[in-house]
Amino acid sequence: MIIAVFWFFLSFLGLSGTINTKQVKQGDKVKVEYTGTFDNGTIFDTSEGKEPLEFAAGIGQMIPGFDHAVIGMKIGQEKEIRLQPSEAYGNYDLKLVQEIPKEQVLTEEELKVGMVLAVTLPNGRQVPATIKEVAANTITIDLNHPLAGKTLNFRLKVVDIS
C-alpha cells in the first residue's frame, strides 16, 4: 500500500519515470569517483579523499577505455573495468627513449635518474620526459607515459551527470 501511494505521489509530480534512469551519454559532464590499480592490487591513482573526477564523457578528454566505460552508466552505478594498454596509455614505444646532449637541458638542477623534465616538441606542445640514464655528456630520456604498456584496472562510480 505504501509503495502504491508513493508511486501515485511521484506520478502526480511527474517524476515516476525519472528516478535513477538518466544515463551518461556522449558530451555529458560527469563526476566520477574511481580507484585505479595494477593487476597485483597496487593503487596507482584514486579520487578517494579528493573531489570526484569531472570531465565531458565520450569526447576524448580521458583515456579511451575509461571514457567509453562511463557511457550508459547511471548516477550511483558502480563498475569495474580492466583496460589493456591500447585502451589506456598505449603500448611502450622504444622509439620514445632517446639519448640527448646534456647541453640541451636548460636547468640549474643536477640531472638525476627518475627526474621528470618538460620537453618542448616541434609543434610547441610540452610533454613530460623521465630521465632513465645520466652519462658524462648525455642523458637518456623516456617520452612514454609512465603507465604506457601497462594493463590498468578501475573501479568507477558515477556520482553526477549534467
Backbone bond lengths (Angstrom), bond angles and torsions (degrees), N, CA, C in turn:
res aa  C-N    CA-C-N  psi(-1)  N-CA   C-N-CA  omega(-1)  CA-C   N-CA-C  phi
1 M - - - 1.441 - - 1.518 111.23 -
2 I 1.356 117.00 -43.76 1.462 121.03 -179.51 1.523 109.98 -63.18
3 I 1.339 117.78 -41.88 1.464 121.60 179.27 1.521 110.02 -62.48
4 A 1.324 118.11 -42.59 1.467 121.53 179.76 1.521 110.75 -62.82
5 V 1.322 117.93 -42.07 1.467 121.36 178.86 1.520 109.75 -65.91
6 F 1.333 117.38 -42.94 1.460 121.87 178.52 1.531 110.35 -60.54
7 W 1.329 116.79 -46.51 1.463 121.95 179.02 1.529 110.52 -61.19
8 F 1.340 117.40 -41.70 1.468 121.41 178.33 1.530 109.36 -62.52
9 F 1.327 116.83 -44.04 1.456 121.43 -179.09 1.528 110.22 -61.82
10 L 1.342 116.51 -45.35 1.467 120.46 178.21 1.524 110.87 -63.46
11 S 1.332 116.54 -40.70 1.460 120.61 178.10 1.520 110.61 -62.31
12 F 1.324 116.30 -42.23 1.460 122.17 179.02 1.532 110.61 -59.43
13 L 1.341 116.29 -38.39 1.462 120.66 179.47 1.526 112.45 -83.41
14 G 1.322 117.12 -4.05 1.461 120.63 -178.72 1.510 113.39 77.55
15 L 1.327 118.67 21.73 1.460 122.47 -176.26 1.514 114.10 -108.50
16 S 1.308 118.59 0.52 1.459 120.13 -171.39 1.519 113.83 -61.13
17 G 1.305 118.81 -29.41 1.464 119.29 -177.78 1.505 113.52 -101.34
18 T 1.347 118.11 8.12 1.458 118.41 -174.33 1.517 114.81 -110.31
19 I 1.298 118.46 -0.33 1.460 119.73 -178.47 1.523 109.71 -70.50
20 N 1.336 114.66 114.63 1.462 121.80 173.75 1.530 113.90 52.70
21 T 1.326 118.31 31.47 1.461 119.65 179.53 1.517 112.20 -106.25
22 K 1.334 118.48 -11.31 1.459 120.55 179.30 1.519 109.00 -67.44
23 Q 1.321 115.19 126.93 1.457 120.58 -179.64 1.520 110.03 -113.03
24 V 1.318 115.93 149.25 1.458 121.44 177.56 1.518 108.81 -66.02
25 K 1.326 115.32 130.24 1.463 120.76 173.68 1.527 108.63 -126.88
26 Q 1.302 115.81 164.74 1.462 121.19 -177.18 1.523 110.01 -54.00
27 G 1.328 115.59 131.93 1.455 122.13 178.57 1.520 114.55 92.69
28 D 1.341 117.90 -15.96 1.469 120.41 177.50 1.526 109.74 -64.71
29 K 1.338 115.76 141.79 1.456 120.33 171.88 1.527 106.22 -84.00
30 V 1.329 116.15 124.00 1.462 120.46 -177.45 1.521 110.41 -123.64
31 K 1.335 114.35 155.77 1.455 121.49 170.98 1.520 106.36 -119.22
32 V 1.325 115.56 129.07 1.461 121.25 -174.41 1.524 110.13 -130.87
33 E 1.330 115.37 131.25 1.459 120.43 168.21 1.530 106.03 -90.41
34 Y 1.322 116.95 141.21 1.464 119.22 -176.22 1.514 111.15 -152.09
35 T 1.320 114.74 158.10 1.455 122.89 168.06 1.518 106.72 -137.24
36 G 1.324 115.85 127.40 1.457 121.91 178.44 1.513 110.27 -106.41
37 T 1.342 116.22 131.27 1.466 121.14 -179.63 1.526 110.70 -133.49
38 F 1.320 114.63 158.47 1.459 121.35 169.64 1.524 107.18 -85.92
39 D 1.321 117.00 171.26 1.466 121.20 -179.31 1.530 113.16 -59.06
40 N 1.334 117.30 -27.21 1.466 120.23 -179.87 1.533 112.54 -82.76
41 G 1.335 117.08 1.53 1.458 121.79 177.31 1.524 115.10 94.72
42 T 1.322 117.52 -8.67 1.459 121.32 178.57 1.527 110.16 -64.28
43 I 1.321 116.07 128.82 1.469 120.95 178.05 1.521 109.02 -81.30
44 F 1.341 117.02 127.25 1.456 120.41 176.70 1.525 111.62 -104.22
45 D 1.329 117.94 -18.29 1.463 121.29 177.49 1.530 109.32 -165.39
46 T 1.317 116.65 148.97 1.453 120.85 178.19 1.520 110.03 -157.84
47 S 1.310 115.68 154.00 1.465 120.60 173.65 1.524 110.26 -94.59
48 E 1.327 117.55 -3.09 1.465 121.13 -178.33 1.524 109.84 -57.79
49 G 1.316 115.46 129.17 1.456 120.74 -178.66 1.513 113.60 82.09
50 K 1.328 117.51 2.98 1.465 123.60 179.34 1.518 108.90 -129.48
51 E 1.307 115.70 176.93 1.459 121.03 173.67 1.526 108.85 -67.79
52 P 1.336 118.51 148.25 1.469 119.88 175.25 1.532 110.45 -59.98
53 L 1.299 115.70 154.08 1.456 122.65 176.68 1.520 108.38 -70.70
54 E 1.321 117.62 129.79 1.461 122.02 -178.53 1.533 109.01 -117.58
55 F 1.330 116.35 130.25 1.460 120.71 179.93 1.519 110.01 -161.02
56 A 1.320 116.28 165.34 1.462 121.96 174.65 1.526 106.96 -88.24
57 A 1.310 116.55 121.60 1.472 121.96 -173.63 1.518 112.79 -72.48
58 G 1.312 115.22 141.12 1.454 121.84 169.59 1.509 116.79 72.99
59 I 1.343 117.81 14.40 1.471 117.80 -178.89 1.529 112.62 -119.04
60 G 1.341 117.02 12.75 1.452 120.62 173.38 1.518 115.88 91.96
61 Q 1.317 118.60 13.66 1.460 119.88 176.33 1.527 111.67 -77.48
62 M 1.322 116.52 -18.60 1.456 122.20 -178.22 1.529 109.09 -118.16
63 I 1.342 116.17 170.39 1.460 118.52 174.18 1.531 107.67 -61.19
64 P 1.328 118.05 147.88 1.470 121.28 -171.06 1.528 115.70 -53.87
65 G 1.317 119.03 -45.68 1.461 120.98 -176.85 1.514 113.08 -66.36
66 F 1.315 117.03 -37.91 1.465 122.85 178.33 1.522 108.43 -67.91
67 D 1.318 116.18 -47.67 1.462 123.60 179.75 1.530 110.81 -56.64
68 H 1.315 115.88 -47.29 1.470 121.66 -178.63 1.537 111.38 -67.74
69 A 1.337 116.83 -35.93 1.467 121.16 -174.54 1.526 113.31 -65.08
70 V 1.332 118.10 -31.27 1.469 119.37 -177.30 1.529 113.05 -79.38
71 I 1.339 116.82 -20.01 1.464 119.94 179.48 1.529 108.75 -61.88
72 G 1.332 115.94 127.52 1.459 121.30 179.61 1.518 114.50 91.90
73 M 1.337 117.53 -11.31 1.465 119.75 178.79 1.531 109.89 -74.78
74 K 1.338 116.01 156.64 1.464 123.32 179.00 1.527 109.32 -110.46
75 I 1.325 116.73 161.08 1.459 121.01 175.57 1.532 108.76 -58.50
76 G 1.328 115.10 131.21 1.464 121.37 179.84 1.517 113.41 89.23
77 Q 1.320 117.29 -14.00 1.464 120.18 -178.68 1.524 109.96 -74.39
78 E 1.327 115.47 141.20 1.456 122.23 177.06 1.520 109.36 -115.82
79 K 1.309 115.04 151.77 1.466 120.57 -178.27 1.519 108.18 -152.33
80 E 1.327 115.99 145.90 1.457 121.57 172.05 1.514 108.23 -113.83
81 I 1.336 115.76 132.88 1.466 120.64 -179.18 1.523 109.61 -130.26
82 R 1.314 115.28 154.13 1.467 122.55 176.42 1.523 106.46 -125.87
83 L 1.329 116.10 119.79 1.459 121.06 -175.55 1.525 111.40 -109.63
84 Q 1.307 115.07 129.12 1.457 121.06 172.47 1.534 107.96 -75.89
85 P 1.334 118.46 160.42 1.466 120.39 -179.12 1.535 113.58 -50.99
86 S 1.324 117.61 -37.51 1.468 120.29 -178.86 1.531 112.79 -65.47
87 E 1.350 117.20 -20.05 1.461 122.13 178.65 1.533 111.60 -97.59
88 A 1.342 115.61 -1.54 1.463 119.75 -175.02 1.536 109.23 -123.23
89 Y 1.317 117.13 -106.34 1.463 121.03 -175.34 1.520 113.64 -102.89
90 G 1.317 116.94 13.74 1.457 121.39 177.13 1.512 113.06 84.66
91 N 1.308 114.10 171.65 1.457 120.90 177.64 1.526 109.37 -76.77
92 Y 1.320 116.47 153.97 1.454 121.06 176.62 1.518 108.12 -68.89
93 D 1.336 117.39 128.18 1.463 122.81 -175.28 1.525 109.67 -114.89
94 L 1.339 116.18 111.25 1.466 120.82 -179.43 1.527 112.66 -62.14
95 K 1.326 118.05 -23.11 1.470 120.80 178.65 1.531 111.56 -67.84
96 L 1.332 116.11 -16.78 1.467 120.25 179.54 1.526 112.79 -90.16
97 V 1.335 116.13 5.57 1.458 121.83 173.67 1.525 105.75 -104.04
98 Q 1.348 115.36 117.50 1.461 119.45 -172.88 1.520 111.62 -135.61
99 E 1.311 113.95 147.73 1.457 120.74 175.53 1.528 107.43 -97.47
100 I 1.330 115.99 129.94 1.471 120.17 179.68 1.523 109.58 -131.88
101 P 1.336 116.70 155.13 1.470 119.65 176.15 1.525 111.18 -65.66
102 K 1.318 116.66 140.31 1.469 121.36 178.79 1.524 111.08 -57.59
103 E 1.328 116.55 -33.39 1.467 120.69 -176.07 1.533 112.52 -63.54
104 Q 1.341 117.20 -17.83 1.466 120.31 177.93 1.531 112.34 -78.96
105 V 1.322 116.52 -11.35 1.459 120.87 -178.13 1.520 108.98 -94.47
106 L 1.324 115.68 116.86 1.458 121.06 -178.56 1.528 109.46 -97.52
107 T 1.315 114.87 91.05 1.463 120.68 177.55 1.516 109.42 -153.16
108 E 1.310 114.34 149.08 1.466 120.78 176.41 1.534 110.50 -85.93
109 E 1.331 116.04 -19.32 1.462 121.08 -176.55 1.528 111.44 -74.22
110 E 1.337 114.24 152.29 1.453 119.87 174.36 1.527 108.29 -70.05
111 L 1.319 117.15 131.03 1.460 121.78 -178.84 1.522 109.63 -76.95
112 K 1.346 115.39 125.85 1.463 121.01 -177.29 1.524 110.06 -132.86
113 V 1.328 116.42 151.30 1.461 122.21 174.85 1.529 108.36 -59.06
114 G 1.327 115.81 133.18 1.461 121.67 -179.65 1.517 113.65 96.43
115 M 1.322 117.36 -17.78 1.467 120.99 179.03 1.535 108.88 -65.21
116 V 1.324 116.42 142.80 1.459 120.99 178.64 1.522 108.67 -106.78
117 L 1.317 115.36 127.62 1.462 122.74 179.07 1.522 109.70 -110.91
118 A 1.322 115.99 153.39 1.471 120.84 172.08 1.519 107.10 -93.36
119 V 1.321 116.71 118.91 1.459 122.26 -179.13 1.529 108.37 -108.09
120 T 1.324 116.07 130.84 1.461 120.86 178.92 1.532 108.73 -92.49
121 L 1.321 115.39 122.77 1.459 121.69 178.51 1.522 109.97 -80.43
122 P 1.355 118.26 164.35 1.470 121.04 179.33 1.542 113.52 -55.38
123 N 1.343 117.67 -27.94 1.466 120.16 179.74 1.530 112.44 -83.17
124 G 1.352 117.33 2.40 1.455 121.54 178.16 1.518 114.26 92.74
125 R 1.316 117.02 -12.25 1.471 121.69 -179.91 1.525 109.65 -73.31
126 Q 1.328 116.48 139.91 1.457 120.30 177.17 1.523 109.86 -100.49
127 V 1.325 115.44 137.71 1.462 121.72 177.49 1.529 109.37 -132.28
128 P 1.332 116.99 151.47 1.465 118.75 177.68 1.526 110.98 -77.15
129 A 1.323 114.93 144.58 1.466 121.74 175.48 1.517 107.80 -133.21
130 T 1.307 116.06 132.64 1.465 121.61 -179.24 1.527 108.99 -97.92
131 I 1.323 116.35 130.99 1.462 120.34 177.40 1.528 108.62 -74.42
132 K 1.327 116.02 123.01 1.464 121.99 -179.56 1.525 112.32 -99.53
133 E 1.345 115.91 -28.85 1.468 119.73 -177.35 1.521 108.94 -153.68
134 V 1.333 116.17 142.68 1.461 122.05 176.71 1.528 107.47 -121.89
135 A 1.337 116.13 120.42 1.465 121.82 177.43 1.531 108.22 -112.99
136 A 1.321 117.20 -175.80 1.471 121.24 -176.15 1.533 111.68 -58.22
137 N 1.323 117.03 -48.51 1.465 120.13 -174.79 1.525 114.00 -119.94
138 T 1.340 117.17 -2.74 1.461 120.29 -176.97 1.530 110.53 -135.05
139 I 1.306 113.76 164.91 1.468 120.17 169.56 1.525 106.88 -132.03
140 T 1.321 115.86 152.70 1.458 121.56 174.80 1.516 106.45 -106.73
141 I 1.346 114.94 124.15 1.461 120.35 -179.45 1.525 109.78 -114.37
142 D 1.320 114.50 151.73 1.463 122.11 179.42 1.530 107.85 -119.41
143 L 1.329 116.34 115.86 1.461 122.30 -178.90 1.525 112.58 -91.62
144 N 1.337 117.86 -0.03 1.462 120.70 175.75 1.527 109.41 -67.58
145 H 1.317 116.88 147.83 1.458 120.52 172.02 1.526 107.21 -62.84
146 P 1.324 119.06 144.12 1.474 120.46 -179.40 1.531 113.62 -57.52
147 L 1.338 118.37 -23.47 1.468 120.73 179.49 1.535 112.58 -99.85
148 A 1.329 117.40 6.65 1.469 120.45 177.79 1.525 109.62 -61.90
149 G 1.331 116.01 139.07 1.453 121.68 177.92 1.518 114.56 81.92
150 K 1.319 116.84 1.41 1.463 119.96 -176.75 1.534 111.65 -106.90
151 T 1.331 115.03 144.19 1.459 121.59 172.31 1.523 106.74 -83.60
152 L 1.337 116.56 130.68 1.465 121.60 -175.27 1.520 110.48 -119.52
153 N 1.314 115.29 140.30 1.471 122.18 176.47 1.521 108.23 -113.55
154 F 1.334 116.09 138.39 1.459 120.50 178.15 1.517 110.10 -131.46
155 R 1.323 114.83 140.22 1.462 121.98 166.79 1.517 104.88 -106.74
156 L 1.337 116.71 120.02 1.462 122.92 -175.08 1.510 111.14 -115.53
157 K 1.333 115.83 148.32 1.452 121.41 171.49 1.527 107.42 -145.23
158 V 1.334 116.54 120.15 1.459 121.51 177.47 1.516 107.27 -78.42
159 V 1.333 116.95 124.36 1.462 120.94 -179.13 1.526 112.86 -110.21
160 D 1.348 117.50 -13.84 1.474 119.57 177.49 1.525 109.15 -162.18
161 I 1.327 114.62 146.81 1.459 122.88 175.19 1.524 106.69 -133.78
162 S 1.328 116.92 128.97 1.468 119.02 176.10 1.523 110.49 -139.52
